[in-house]
Amino acid sequence: MKRRATVVALGVGMLVLTTAPVEGQLFNFPDYAVLSVDGGASTFVASSYGRGLNDESGKLNAVSAMAGKTSSGVSFQGGFGYIDGVGDSEWTLGGAASYDLLSGSSPAQVSLQGGVGWMQFGGLGLVDDITMLRFPIGVAIKGNVSSSAANVTPWVMPRLNVIRLSAGGVSTTETDFGASGGVSVTMPSGFGVHAALDLLRVDAAGASAQQLMFGVGAHYVLGR
């Protein structure tokens, strides 16, 4: 009986994903391409604000803090976020890594990128808490416009969005398609800003929806 209730809860939970925030390596944020800075090795810290722009994305507010390391080969970032309004306000954890397919001297960069996001919420009154894991896997195409005033990096990233829900030894998995795009601007001092939009098509439990997310924030490159 409990197992049947768990299956029902996970099915309803997957359906809820069509009307709740599921974006970002951190939930409720766009999937950002890992920051690139002059194609060289850099350490950065960042803070962002994320919000759903339509009903299907939940229209919830969230804030995050992240840190990362960029290089001309493998780059990575990780952090945590706080989402206001998911039942009780919820915490989310996430990270991403990317591998550059072109040399650091190229005017543009193509990177393979994968990430993981974690979040946990109540079991809809039927079972214990439901754990959500998300694995965005995509190809990031990043430009590079440098001047004495700033380094500007526009980017776009189509992706697969794999999400897994589990509770009480029962799990279910859904794979959808999405894309994000944005820009980061970094000054010679190391201070910068970034913004992104994210669109994800979710098909679950016979229903489909398109979730639109927005994110904006600031970052600082250490050692500049």
Beta strands, then each sheet from edge to edge (+ up, - down):
strand 1: 42-52
strand 2: 61-70
strand 3: 74-84
strand 4: 90-100
strand 5: 108-123
strand 6: 127-143
strand 7: 145-146
strand 8: 151-167
strand 9: 170-186
strand 10: 191-204
strand 11: 207-221
sheet 1: 7+ 8- 6+ 5- 4+ 3- 2+ 1- 11+ 10- 9+
end
